Amino acid sequence: MQGKIVKGISGFYYVYVAGSGIYECKAKGIFRNQKIKPLVGDNVTIAVLDEEQMLGNIEEILPRENALIRPAVANIDQALVIFAAAKPKPNFNLLDRFLIMMEYQKVPVTICFNKCDLLNGEELHAFSDVYEQCGYPVVYTSAREQRGIDVLLERLEGKVTSVAGPSGVGKSSLINCLQPERQMETGAISRKIERGRHTTRHSEIIPIKEQTYIMDTPGFSTLDIPGLEKEDLWWYYPEFEEYEPNCRFKGCSHIGEPDCGVKEAVEAGKISRLRYENYRQLYQELKEQKKY
């Protein structure tokens, strides 16, 4: 039988098979031997061990369209990163790290600022001015007041979207606005995967409507970017590309060199100083990591 992993907990994988329901499965030892870990979102084939108890084994992981490192999910069309507009105040350095990770993995991103009812229009536009200038769509929502939900649904329509963000931003409340019932096509998700449902500790696929799914993922407060060299960092800041040819020196780091087109654009207000300072900080972190 073929299905999709909708949740994974402590070595158990819950595979949704259309028309049949959700099977609790273990992965064959061959995956562990090959150092392959099944991911939420994987399309798999399973062997049914007990039809009555809905138990099975994962026999094969079908080819992936893509696989993210963090959050660890597979076969997504886009990412939605949710931050609070206030309470807590958005950590833009963390947001930029997430955007870099998605650029690195070639995954389109929409940014959602929730709790928009806590700020006025001018304060909100300050956020969108920074990130829309870089080419990222920005959506404002208020789960409490049900604002912006229709706009957000339009962004999600017909796609599999990985949803991520730090803890405390109202991510779960917003997901409940999108799909209060959390139902699969054929009915309520099995009680088997309701463990810990009040706190997101595991990635989980939630259907919103036909052909529209979101992957709820655990909150994060830090983000590593494995394999990224400091010399390549600027490639993941889309707004730098226009001004990089104006740099005098080939291989310019856009930090200390004179006649740097990127730094000139920052001084002229064409590139956000906030984004540039985050770039400098991350560049320095990558430089320090290289020493060890």
N, C-alpha and C positions, 0 to 999 in steps of 0.2 A: 504494500500500500504506500502511496505517496502523500506526504503532508508537509506542514510547515511548523517549525519549532516556535511556539508562542511564549514560552517561559522556561527558564532553567533554574533549578534550586539544588545546590549541594549534590551535583552529579546526576540528578533526575531531570529529564527533559520532557516537556509536555508538548506533544505533537498534535496539531489540529488537522484532521482528515475530513475534507468536505463530505457531508452526507453521513458521516459516522460519529464524529465527536472528537474528544481529546483523549489520547493515549499517554499513559505515564510510561516513559521509556528510559532505559539505560543505554549508554553508548558502548559499542563493541570495543574490546581491548585493543583492536588493531589501530583505532584512532589515537589512543594514548601512546602506543608504541611508535606511531608515526608523528607524535607530538602535534596532532590536529585536535583542536577543541571545537565541538559543535557550538554554534552561536545562535542566539535568538534571531529569527529571520531566515535561518537556513531552510532550504527545501531539501527534504530527506525522504529516503524510502525506509520503511520499517517492516519488521516481521512481528506479527501478532502472536504473543505467547498465551494470553488469556483474554478471550473476547468478552467474557462476562465482567471481569475486573478491569477491562480496558488497559491491559499491560502489554508492553512490547519492547523490542530492541531496535535501535537505530542501526541499519545495515549499511547505508550509503549516504554521504553528503553530496548532493548534486552541485554542479559548478556554480560558483558565486558570481554575481554581478560585481560586487565589491564587498569589502570587509573593513570595518572601522576598528581602530585600536582602542580608543576610548571615546564614547561608550563602545563596548565590544558587541557589535551587532553586524548583521550581514544583509545584503540585498536591499539597500535603501535608495530612494530617489532624491531625497533632500534631508537637510537637518533644520530643526527649529530650535534655536537656543533662547531660553526664557530667563530674563532677569527682571527683578523688581525695579520699577521706576524710583521707588523710595521704600524704606523700611523693609529690608535693608537697602542702603544706598548702593547703587550698582558699582561693582568692581570692574572698571573698564580694562584694567590690565588683564584680568582673568578672561573677560569677554574677548579681547584681542587674541589671547592664547588659543581659545577655542576656535576662533575664525581662522587662525593660522593652521591649526590641525585639520580643519575641513578643507582649506585651500590645498594643503599638502596631500590630502586624499581625494582631491577633485570632486568634492561633494558640495552642491549649491546650498546656500544658507539663507534662511529668513530669521531676522532678529525680532523677538517679541518682548516689549517692555510691559509687564503686568503691573497692576496697582496704579494705573494711570490717573485714577481719581484722586490720588494724593498730591498731584502736582498740577500747576496751571499750564496753559497752552504754550506759553513762552519757554518754560522750563523743559517741556517735552520736546519742543522743536529743536532745542539745543542738542538733544540726543540724535534725532534723525538727521540734522544737518551734518553731523560728523560721519555717520555710517552710510547714509544714502549717497554722500559725496564719493564714498569708496565703492559704490555699486551694490550695496546690500539692501534688500527690501526691509523696511521697518514697519512693524505693526504694533499699535497700542491697544491694550486690553485692560479691562477691570473685571475679574471673575466675580467680585462682590456685587457689582452693579450690572453685570451682563453686557458690558460695553465692548465693542470690537470683535465679538464672537463671529459674526457673519463674515467680516473681512478675513479673519483668520481661517475660517472654513474654506473660503475661496482659495487661499494659498495651499491648503491641504488636499483639495479636491483631486481624486483619482491617483493619488500618490501614496507611497509608503514613506513616512517621515519619522526620523529619529528625533525624539524630544529630549533635551538635556538642559541642565542649568544648575546653579548652586542651590543648596537647601534654603528653605524659608522664603522663596520668591512666589509661592502660590501655584506651583506647577500642578500639583494634584487637584487643586480647586479648579484650575483652568481646564484640565482634562475632563473633570466631571461636568463642566459646562458643555464641552464638546460632545460627550456621550455619557449621559447620566446612567444608562443601564449597563454599559460595558458588556454588550452581548455579541456573540459570534453569529454568523448567518443562521444557524439552526437552533439557537437558543442560548441560555445562560451558560457561561463557562463553568466547567466542572468544579465541584467543591475542592477537588484535589489541589487546585492551584490558588486557593484563597488564603494560604498561609501568609501572615504578615501583610495583609492587604492594606492596612491603614498607613503603612510607611513603605515607601518604595526602596527596597533593598536589592531588587533584581530587575533586569530588563524584562519587559513584557509587551507583547503586541496587543493593541486595543483597536477593534474595528470601530470606525466612526460612521461610515455608510458604505454602500457597495463600492468596492475597488478603492476605498480610502481607509488607510490604516495609520496609526501612530505607534511608535515604539517608546513606551515610557521607560526611562532609564534612571538609575540612582543619581541623587544629587552629588555634586563634586565641589571641592573648594580649592583644588590645585590641578594643574594639568601639565604633564611632561610631553615633550615632543621628541621621541626617540629618532635617531638617525638624521636629525636636521643639523647642518653645518652653519656656522655663523655667517659665512660668505654667501650663503644662499638665502638667508633670512629675508632680504628685501624683496625677493620674488613673490613672497606671500603677503605683501602689502600692495594691493592692486593699484592704489593711487600713486605709488612711486614710479610706475613704469613710464608714464608720460614725461617725467623730468629726468630720468636716469641718463638718457643720451646727452644731456647738457653738462654732465660731469666731465671735468678735465682729465681725470685719471681713470684708466681702465681698471676695473675691479674695485672701484670706490666703495668703501664701507658705509658712506654717508654719515660718518661720525666725526672724524677729525680732519679730513682732507679739505684743502681750500678749493674754491671754484667748483662746488658741489651743487648740481642742479636741484637735487632733492632738498638740501638745506635752504637753498634760496627760495624754493617754493614754500617751505615752512615759514620763513620770515615774511613772505609776501601774503601769507594767509591762504594759500592755495592747497596746502596740506595741513590737516589738523595737527596742532602742536601736541595735543593729548595723545594722538596715535603715534606721533614721532617719538615722544618721550617714552612711550611703552616699547617702541622698537629699540631704542637705545638701551633700555633696561634689559630686554631679552637678549640683545646682542652681547651685552656684558656677561650675562648668565651663561650663554653658550661658550663664550671665551673662557670663563672660569672652569667650566666643565671639561674643556679640552686639556686642561693642565693635569687632570687626574686620570 
